[in-house]
Amino acid sequence: MSNLKVDQVRIFICAVECGSFSAAAKKLFMSQSAVSQKIMHLEEELGFQLFDRSQYRPQLTKKGKIYYENVKHIVEEYDHLLNYLSNHKEKSIVIGFQGPFMRKCIPHFLEQYLSSHQEQVELKYVPLGQCADLFQEHNLDIAIGNYNNLEILPYIICKKIHSARVYVCVSKKHRLASRQKISVQEIKNEPIVTLSRAAGEGLYNDFMRNCEKDGFIPNIVKECDSFEDLLMSVRLNQGVAFVSKEFVNDDSQYSFLECDDTHHTAYFGVAYYDHEYDELANEMIVFFQNIGQNKGS
């Protein structure tokens, strides 16, 4: 069976459907002897006769009829599969990302990953708060961004891939701009600018929880629907914000104060629906762990 060739089987099927070896030979543009020889080779491989040649026209044997009825469907499925594969374009893996840190890191990761994998990858920038909609519309296969926003999405697999320190971000015009460090106690009464629920329910809830852990109710003067609006509000000195530098494109416009006694931390995560992306996600985790180790060394 392992030595069977598809062309032998096709010739057999053609001979059955044409009613004779000679008719099959004409249809296949072969000689009758060549058709007969191919079918004999097939019979040798199978170990039983497909045709009874004792009469004027070869007739299917009982085993020949059973073989024909079954192998015909197998060849049809085989042809269908070949046609599908020849016309099928590989679907790209669509990866959505957030923030300048990921914009900088993801291309380096993909260069490394794709050097040993054959997938096609499409990158897409995803504003905060839009991951859920894009997932539900099947416009994203994988999302990389704020972990707190991603983990609350329904029916997804979500893993932490990176953590980043959070600073108190102030305008260059702010009275605290010359400081390098600040304590939670010193910013309890400061006007605070934060992201709104629309920018991400998970992110907003995490912010409020961490303020509670820090022992104060934030004096929120503005809630922003985008990170860009938040940074602009800080730059205009409308308030201070808890921000990771890795989310900021141009940090020369702001002062970042270390706050060692805060619970605020930024976590990046990777989210996806299908376990077929487990390998990619795990390699991503290792990649960002190495980044963290290199920063620490």
Disulfide bonds with the S-S distance in Angstrom:
none
